[in-house]
Amino acid sequence: MYVSTRGNYEKVKASEAIKLGMVPRGGLFVPESIPTISMEELYKIDGDLYQELAERILKLYLDDYSAEEVKDCVINAYNTANFECESMAPLVKLKDKTYILELWHGPTAAFKDMALQIMPYFLSKAIKKVGSEKEVVILVATSGDTGKAALEGFKNVPGIKIIVFFPYDGVSKVQELQMTTTDGNNTYVVAVKGNFDDCQSAVKDIFADTGFKGSLDSQGYELSSANSINWGRLLPQIVYYFSAYLELVKKQEIEPDEKINFVVPTGNFGNILAGWYAYKMGLPINKLICASNENKVLTDFFSTGVYDRNREFKQTNSPSMDILISSNLERFLFEVTNHDAEKISQRMKDLNTAGKFTVGEQTKKDIDKILAAGFASEKETLAVINEVFSNEGYTLDTHTAVAVKVYNEYVQKTGDRSKTVIAATASPFKFNSSVLEAIKGKEAIRGKDEIDIVKELSEVSGLPVHPGLKDLDQKPVLHKTVCEKDEIKQAVADILEIK
Ligand SMILES: *Cc1c(COP(=O)(O)O)cnc(C)c1O
């Protein structure tokens, strides 16, 4: 069963948690208890590792889904029609003791595909199980990557409409074109004159707006979410922490049961939280290292115990991490305080009213045991792309570069030489201008549009252009709606023709 982080809702089954997206009165669903898994059993798997792991892990959390249903979801999502490569998430050795887990081989070139290729199947099955006759409207706030990944996952899925809000001027040209050229008979994309936090807060407010939801209800609609506030989005991300580990064992890079580190470029704290669940399930992890860009609200929180969003929001060259309110931290704090819903409700209230909250000494100590954190500036991000390209011949995207920089600093500071996996969250082609600038200097991008830069980056890096990013300039722009940040609810009403 799944419980609310704020203790304000009844326990629900997995399908209900996924269908609701978030707790209707505010709060997020988490599993009542975390299942464990035997590493011994996992070491014995051969054959299609990713699919087999996905089935075993998902089953433990989706216990109102039958084994066949889970298998069906896995087969439909994790195949070579959707992912460029057979292992789904390949592991590349960067240098001694350091590995890159490429999570961007799905259709939209960012790690969001790892979850959003399967989540629509969870949801379709959930709707059937719950026996709802309403049409489900998925509201998505995106800092750039979730939007397209969700559109691809949900387009043309019967019984579902999807509406995506992205920050106007806050995403790269490629990201914008990826979204605005999406076809499908149930897709809507709106540019918001605000930043990601504005989009996310508005969406959360709509979820908590009982009056508005009443109007939707009477017109035959109900809401759900494809953001990582939805458990169905977080859950599939647990799988690749295991797949990476098992691949290291298989390649004899590590001994079975050897503890390793994971470094995760972090925004909404979803990806790294999935790593924490993997750890709790029994994966031998030494440290989870949380890497932020100049919006380093998490780095500060982990060093001081004070979460303070009262600061300037910065637009950086790793835009998918430009976030000041990391939603999934709520889940993490709920977990590390042993499900103290009262405390969490109070902190979230503080965050809402004062823009900040503080955790106690003990909580901070508990967090420090497993989590380390750091950040990289924009300049450091570009420098590390250049350095890794020159030294290792590997092309990093900006988000992954933030992680590499934070990791290098972590090693210097701690001397911890445990083997380490760095999560690569996007293809370098997705953030092509910054990557080419980092490698060849500012002159190389001056006056060029992104489409040409993509081609040039392909020549310079020797990598083929990611299929999801090819020919974007040839496709018609189908979505042109722009709204102010206080008009998001109205935009939903207009699209759904709610009076
Ligand atoms: C979404 C995203 C992130 C941040 O992931 P969270 O789960 O929100 O912490 C990092 N990098 C890229 C490329 C992303 O798209």
The ligand as an SDF file (V2000), in Angstrom:
LIG
                    3D

 15 15  0  0  0  0  0  0  0  0999 V2000
   15.2610   15.9440  -15.3790 C   0  0  0  0  0  0  0  0  0  0  0  0
   16.7230   16.0050  -15.5820 C   0  0  0  0  0  0  0  0  0  0  0  0
   17.6080   16.0630  -14.5030 C   0  0  0  0  0  0  0  0  0  0  0  0
   17.1260   16.1270  -13.0700 C   0  0  0  0  0  0  0  0  0  0  0  0
   16.5390   14.9360  -12.6390 O   0  0  0  0  0  0  0  0  0  0  0  0
   15.6220   14.9190  -11.3170 P   0  0  0  0  0  0  0  0  0  0  0  0
   15.0530   13.5620  -11.2680 O   0  0  0  0  0  0  0  0  0  0  0  0
   14.5820   15.9750  -11.5420 O   0  0  0  0  0  0  0  0  0  0  0  0
   16.5030   15.2480  -10.1730 O   0  0  0  0  0  0  0  0  0  0  0  0
   18.9610   16.0450  -14.7600 C   0  0  0  0  0  0  0  0  0  0  0  0
   19.4280   16.0240  -16.0270 N   0  0  0  0  0  0  0  0  0  0  0  0
   18.6170   15.9870  -17.0950 C   0  0  0  0  0  0  0  0  0  0  0  0
   19.2020   15.9930  -18.4540 C   0  0  0  0  0  0  0  0  0  0  0  0
   17.2390   15.9680  -16.9080 C   0  0  0  0  0  0  0  0  0  0  0  0
   16.4280   15.9240  -17.9720 O   0  0  0  0  0  0  0  0  0  0  0  0
  1  2  1  0
  2  3  1  0
  2 14  2  0
  3  4  1  0
  3 10  2  0
  4  5  1  0
  5  6  1  0
  6  7  2  0
  6  8  1  0
  6  9  1  0
 10 11  1  0
 11 12  2  0
 12 13  1  0
 12 14  1  0
 14 15  1  0
M  END
$$$$
